[in-house]
Amino acid sequence: MATLSLRNLVKTYGDTQVLHGINLEIGSGEFVVLVGPSGCGKSTTLRMIAGLEEITAGEVHIAGRVVNNLEPKDRDIAMVFQNYAIYPHMSVRKNIGFGLRTAKISAKDKLGRLEEVAEILGLGELLDRKPSQLSGGQRQRVAIGRAMVRNPAAFLFDEPLSNLDAQLRTQMRLEIKKLHQRVGNTIVFVTHDQVEAMTMADRIVIMKDGHIQQVGSPLDVFYNPANMFVAQFIGAPSMNLMPGVWSNGAVSLDKGGLVPATGVKIRQGASVVLGLRPDDLRVTQEAGLFTGTVEVTEPLGSETLVHVSAGGQEIIAKAAGKHPPVLGSSVHLTASPDALHLFDKNTGEALL
Amino acid sequence: MRMADTPIQAPTQSLLADRTTGPRRSHGQYIRWVLLMFGGIVMVMPIAYMLATSFKYSFEVHTLSLIPQEPTLENYLFVLEDGRFYTWFGNSLFIATVTTLSNVLFDSLVGYALCKFRFPGRYIFFIAVLSTLMIPTEMLVIPWYLMSSTLGWLDTSWGIMFPGLMTAFGTFLMKQFFETVPDDFLEAARIDGLNELQIWWTVAMPLVKPALAALAIFVFLGNWTAFIWPLIVTTSQDMYTLPVGLTTFSDEVDVEWELIMTGAAISTIPTLIVFVIFQRFIIRGVVMAGLKG
C-alpha cells in the first residue's frame, strides 16, 4: 500500500495541452476512480502515473518519492488494461507468473504467490488453459491476477470492464470491490461509466477537458455537485436543468414558473440555472412546483421514468414502478426545498 | 473467496448436419473449378516435364512425352556420384539457411522498431527502406560486385550472402505484422519489468509467428533458387551454389538437359520439405500480409 500524489501535472502533445495542472492526493489503501467523458484526460493521467506517458510538467509521487524519471518497472505499480493485455501464446499460469519473471525471489516463493493469487481469484482449475479458452470474465481475472501477483504499491485499472457485457460488468464490479476490501491496496481506477464510479469508489475524481471538476465521495458528488457539469454527469437520468433569473428568494424560470430558492447570496436579477434530480421530483395530483402533461413513460420495473412537458420544457421525474401516470394525463411535480440546486449560468459553479 | 463465472458453452448444433444439407453447387462454381484445374495443370506441367526428363536418356529429351519410352535412373546415379553436386547442395543449404535466419532476426528487429517506437526520421527511414524495393537486382549487381571486390569477398560465402542478409521486403512485412500486436501487450510487459529487447523476443515475436514463417520460406526459397548474383560473385566450382553448379552440365556445344533436370529435381526436395512443414503458417502469413506468392 502506498500514497499517490499528483502535483500540478501537465501534459501537452505538440501545441495541444490535454492536462492543465492536475493536483490530487490519494491516501494509502484508497480506491479512487477517475471518471469523465472521452478526451477528458483520465487515461492520460493514469498512464503518466504508470510511466507510460512522459510528464510534460509537474510531479508524480508514489509512496513519497518522485517517480517522474523512473521506468514503469521501477515504480512498484501494476496495471490492468481495457483489453486485458494477457498474452495469447501463454497459459494462464505463465500469464500470471509473467509479472514475477524479474522479481528477486526464490522459485518456491514465486510458485506460492502464484497459487495464492489463483486461489483468491478462483483460477486454480484454469491454470493450464490458454486465454482463448477462457470467457471474458475469466480473462479479466487473469489480468487482475498478473497485477496482484507482484504485490505492488498501487493498482492502476484502465477501463477494465468496458469490454464485458452488462451482466458480467456488474459481477466484476462487485468482485473488484470485494478484492479491494480484502487486499486493501491503493487503487486508481479509470472509467467513463458513472455507475461504475459511484458503486466502487471511496472517492470520485470527475474530470473534463484536462481539468478536475470535483473530488469527493460518491454521495458527496451526487448530492453536492460543484458545478453544472458534475450535476449532469453524475446520476442517471441526468439532473433537470432549467435556466432562469433569481430575485427576491425565487427563480423565475425562462420558460415559465416560479420556484422558491432561498439561502443563496447573489445579486438581484442574476442569471441562474435551477437543478432538480429526477429522483427528488415526486409526481402528484396536488399542486406543486410544475404542472405538465406526461409525454413519455419508461418503465424500469421498480420505478418508471416520466417525461413531463411543463411550460415548454421537458422535465424527467421518477414515479412508482407499479402504477405510473397515464400517458397524456396532466400531473404535478413537486420537490422538497433542500433538493434544489442552483448554478451560476455564466460560470456553471454551484451557488446553493 | 471464489469467483463464479459463466463457462464457455459448446456449440450444440451438429456441423455434420450443415454439410449434408448444404446448398447445391451452382454452374458458376463448376466453371471456376475447371478454370482452377486448368491453371493448376499449367503450373504443374514444367515440374512434371522436369521429372520426366530426369528419367530419360539424352536421345529422348527433346520429345514432349511425359512418359519416358525407356525410363532410367542413370541420370540420378551420375549426378549423385558426382562429388561436386554435394558441395553445391551444401553451399546452397548453408547460404539459404544463414540468410533466412539473418532475415528473420534483423528484419523483425527493424520492423519492430519502425512499428513500435517513435523517433525523429522514422517515416523517412521507412520510405527509404521501401524505395529500395523499386530497384531491380540487375541494377544492383555492379555496385555489389565492386563492394565485394573492394572488401575481398569475391568467391566467398560471405560475398554470396551479404546483399540478402536483410531485405526491405522482410522489414516491410514484419512492420505490417507488428502493427497487429496491441501496444497494451508491450506496455504490460514494460510495467512487469522487461527491457525492450526482452519484450520484442518474449511478447512480440511469438505473436507474429505466421509472419516469421512466411518470411522464412520466402527468403529460403529466394536464396535457394538465386542464380544471377551467385553466378557473378563466384569463380571457383567449389563455391558454386546448386543453380549455378547445374549450368556446368552445359557448354558451348552441348547441353545435357537430362542431367540439369535431374539436379533440379533433387534440388526441389529441401524446398518441398520446408513448404510441407510451414504450409499452414505460409497460407496464414500470406493472407494476413495481403501478398501474392
Interface residues (C-beta under 8 A of the other chain):
Chain A: A50 G51 L52 E71 P72 K73 I77 A78 M79 F81 Q82 N83 A85 Y87 P88 H89 F98 G99 R101 T102 A103 I120 L121 G122 Q133 L134 S135 G137 Q138 R141 R146 R150 L168 Q171 E175 K178 L179 R182
Chain B: M1 R2 M3 A4 D5 T6 P7 I8 P182 D184 F185 E187 A188 A189 R190 I191 D192 G193 L194 V203 P206 L207
